[in-house]
Amino acid sequence: MDVLVIEDEELAVRKLTKLLQDVDNSIRIVGTAASVRASVNWLQTNATPDLILMDIELADGQSFEIFEQTAVESPVIFTTSYDEYALRAFKVNSIDYLLKPIKRHELEASLEKHRKLRNPAEPETGGRMAIDALVQQLRQQIQPTEYRKRFLVKHLSQWMPVEVADIAYFYSEEGVSLFRTRSNQKFSVDYTLDELEAMLDPVHFFRANRQFIVDINSVQQIHPYFNNKLKLSLKPAPEEEVLVSRERATEFKKWMGK
């Protein structure tokens, strides 16, 4: 079996090479690469290997960039220092991961899994989809989401920045998305509430209903309401009632710290 090792630490390459050959002396290391650039160049100029062992953190970036710059047709086993529990869900098809420091029995299990699932058509179909899914999930795990810190809004004839920390709630009115600041200023934004929900830190903001996303510090009182809904008193006070649906009431109370 021909294996490409993508790893930026020379000692780790030597250890992994020896471990691979101790586990299976028929394994042939056909190449090594220490960076995104070198990996892309190798993949574009050499025959497709049977398997790639790929570290996530490389000399010039993260290995996810390889997938963005060239087609990766081989099954991939990622090697990573990230927590095993967080990565258990990423074992899909012939894709696997090894948690550093790599243990012999775990490497043997990964190679055995690859042998059992190996299919000539897989790299072009299921294997490729599995790689794409794993890359996305790993990217989300190791790269914390960057939430919006401010919005640039139009005020009179000029633009001005408003810090998210100064926003009490976002809401929709006649198809337009707006927000109110803690000082009761009102501004419009060019995003839907669905888009805004994804931009905002869920520790601080909660989607109360289809019309409102509220900041935790804007909630002054929570009142029981008809049919197990909740009615919110916000500061500054909005022009309409803000209700949390029965389906979201329990989640809302947990978010508020009950």
C-alpha positions in Angstrom: 0.0 0.0 0.0 1.4 3.4 -1.0 1.1 6.1 1.7 1.7 9.8 1.6 2.6 11.4 5.0 1.8 15.1 5.4 3.4 16.3 8.7 5.6 19.3 9.4 7.7 17.9 12.3 10.6 15.8 11.1 10.7 13.7 14.2 7.0 12.9 13.9 7.5 11.9 10.3 10.3 9.5 11.3 8.2 8.0 14.2 5.1 7.6 12.0 7.1 6.0 9.2 8.7 3.5 11.5 5.3 2.8 13.2 3.6 2.2 9.8 6.3 -0.2 8.6 6.3 -2.0 12.0 2.5 -2.5 11.7 2.7 -3.6 8.0 6.0 -4.1 6.2 4.2 -4.0 2.9 3.5 -0.3 3.4 5.6 2.0 1.1 6.0 5.6 2.1 5.9 7.2 -1.4 6.3 10.8 -0.2 6.2 13.3 2.6 5.3 17.0 2.7 5.6 19.5 5.5 3.4 22.3 4.3 0.2 23.1 2.4 2.2 24.3 -0.6 4.4 21.2 -0.7 1.4 18.9 -0.3 -0.5 20.5 -3.1 2.5 20.3 -5.4 3.1 16.7 -4.5 -0.6 15.7 -5.1 -0.6 17.5 -8.5 2.7 15.9 -9.7 2.5 12.4 -8.4 0.2 9.3 -8.8 -2.7 9.1 -6.3 -1.5 7.2 -3.2 -3.7 4.5 -1.6 -3.9 6.5 1.7 -2.8 9.8 3.1 -1.9 10.4 6.7 -2.4 14.2 7.2 -1.6 16.4 10.2 -4.0 19.3 10.7 -1.5 22.0 11.7 1.2 22.4 9.0 4.2 24.8 8.6 2.3 27.4 6.5 -1.3 26.9 7.6 -4.0 24.2 8.2 -4.3 21.2 6.0 -7.9 22.2 5.2 -6.4 24.6 2.6 -5.0 21.6 0.6 -8.6 20.6 -0.2 -9.4 24.1 -1.4 -6.4 24.2 -3.7 -6.4 20.8 -5.3 -8.5 17.6 -5.6 -7.7 15.0 -2.9 -8.8 11.7 -4.3 -7.2 9.4 -1.6 -8.8 8.3 1.6 -7.4 10.4 4.5 -6.6 9.6 8.1 -6.1 12.9 10.0 -3.6 13.1 12.8 -4.4 15.6 15.4 -3.7 16.7 19.0 -7.4 17.6 19.6 -9.6 16.0 22.1 -10.7 12.5 21.3 -14.2 12.9 22.6 -14.9 15.9 20.3 -13.7 14.0 17.3 -15.5 10.7 17.7 -18.3 11.7 15.5 -15.9 12.3 12.6 -15.3 8.6 11.9 -17.0 8.3 8.5 -16.5 5.8 5.7 -12.8 5.2 5.1 -11.9 8.5 6.9 -10.5 8.3 10.4 -8.3 10.2 12.8 -5.5 9.4 15.1 -5.0 11.3 18.3 -1.4 12.3 19.0 0.7 10.7 20.4 -0.2 7.9 18.0 -0.6 4.5 19.6 0.2 1.4 17.7 -3.1 -0.4 18.3 -5.0 2.7 17.1 -3.0 2.9 13.9 -3.5 -0.8 13.3 -7.3 -0.3 13.8 -7.3 2.6 11.4 -5.4 0.7 8.7 -7.7 -2.3 9.2 -10.7 -0.1 8.8 -9.3 1.3 5.6 -8.7 -2.1 4.2 -12.2 -3.2 4.9 -13.8 -0.2 3.4 -11.5 0.2 0.5 -13.4 0.5 -2.8 -12.0 1.5 -6.2 -15.1 3.8 -6.7 -14.9 5.4 -3.3 -12.5 8.2 -3.9 -14.7 9.7 -6.5 -18.0 9.3 -4.6 -18.4 8.4 -1.0 -14.8 8.9 -0.1 -14.7 12.4 -1.5 -18.0 13.3 0.2 -16.6 11.9 3.5 -13.4 14.0 3.2 -15.4 17.1 2.5 -17.7 16.5 5.5 -14.8 15.8 7.8 -13.0 18.9 6.7 -16.0 21.0 7.5 -16.6 19.5 10.9 -13.0 19.6 11.9 -12.7 23.2 10.7 -15.7 24.1 12.9 -14.2 22.2 15.9 -10.7 23.7 15.9 -11.5 27.2 14.6 -13.8 29.0 17.1 -16.7 30.8 15.4 -15.9 34.5 15.0 -19.0 36.4 16.0 -19.8 40.0 15.0 -18.4 42.6 17.3 -20.0 45.7 15.6 -22.2 46.8 12.7 -21.7 49.7 10.4 -25.0 51.6 10.0 -26.2 54.6 8.2 -27.0 57.6 10.4 -28.3 60.8 8.8 -25.8 61.4 5.9 -22.9 59.4 7.3 -21.9 55.9 8.4 -21.2 55.0 12.1 -20.1 51.8 13.9 -22.3 50.4 16.6 -20.8 47.8 19.0 -22.8 44.6 19.4 -22.4 45.0 23.2 -24.5 48.2 22.9 -27.4 46.4 21.2 -30.5 45.4 23.2 -32.3 43.4 20.5 -32.8 42.9 16.8 -36.3 42.7 15.3 -38.1 42.6 12.0 -40.7 45.2 11.0 -42.5 45.1 7.6 -39.7 43.0 6.1 -36.9 45.2 7.3 -34.4 44.1 10.0 -33.6 46.7 12.7 -32.0 46.8 16.1 -32.4 49.0 19.1 -29.5 50.1 21.2 -29.5 50.3 25.0 -29.8 54.1 24.7 -33.0 53.5 22.6 -31.6 54.4 19.2 -33.0 52.5 16.2 -31.0 51.5 13.1 -31.7 49.2 10.1 -29.3 46.5 8.9 -29.0 44.8 5.6 -29.3 41.2 7.0 -32.3 38.9 7.6 -32.9 37.8 11.2 -31.8 34.3 10.1 -28.4 35.7 9.0 -28.1 37.8 12.1 -28.8 34.8 14.3 -25.7 33.0 12.8 -23.6 36.1 13.3 -24.4 36.6 17.0 -22.8 34.9 20.0 -25.5 32.5 21.4 -24.2 33.1 24.9 -25.5 36.7 24.7 -28.3 36.5 22.1 -31.4 34.3 21.8 -33.9 34.0 19.0 -37.2 34.5 20.9 -39.4 34.2 17.9 -39.5 34.9 14.2 -39.5 38.7 14.8 -37.0 39.1 17.7 -33.5 38.3 18.7 -32.8 39.5 22.3 -29.7 40.2 24.3 -29.6 38.6 27.7 -29.1 41.9 29.5 -32.1 43.5 27.8 -34.5 41.0 29.5 -35.9 42.7 32.5 -38.8 40.4 33.4 -40.3 37.1 32.2 -44.0 36.5 32.6 -46.0 33.3 32.1 -48.4 33.6 29.2 -51.3 31.8 27.6 -50.6 28.3 26.3 -47.3 27.9 28.2 -45.6 30.8 26.3 -43.5 33.4 27.9 -43.9 37.1 27.7 -40.7 39.2 27.9 -40.3 42.7 29.3 -37.3 44.2 27.5 -35.3 47.4 28.1 -35.8 49.6 26.2 -39.4 48.6 25.7 -40.3 47.5 22.2 -43.5 48.7 20.4 -45.1 45.2 20.4 -45.2 42.2 22.7 -42.3 39.8 22.7 -43.4 36.2 23.2 -41.3 33.1 23.5 -43.2 30.1 22.0 -44.1 27.1 24.1 -41.6 25.0 22.1 -38.7 27.4 22.9 -39.7 28.3 26.5 -37.7 25.6 28.2 -34.6 26.4 26.1 -35.0 30.1 26.8 -35.2 29.5 30.6 -32.0 27.4 30.4 -30.3 30.1 28.4 -31.3 32.7 31.0 -29.6 30.5 33.7 -32.5 28.7 35.4 
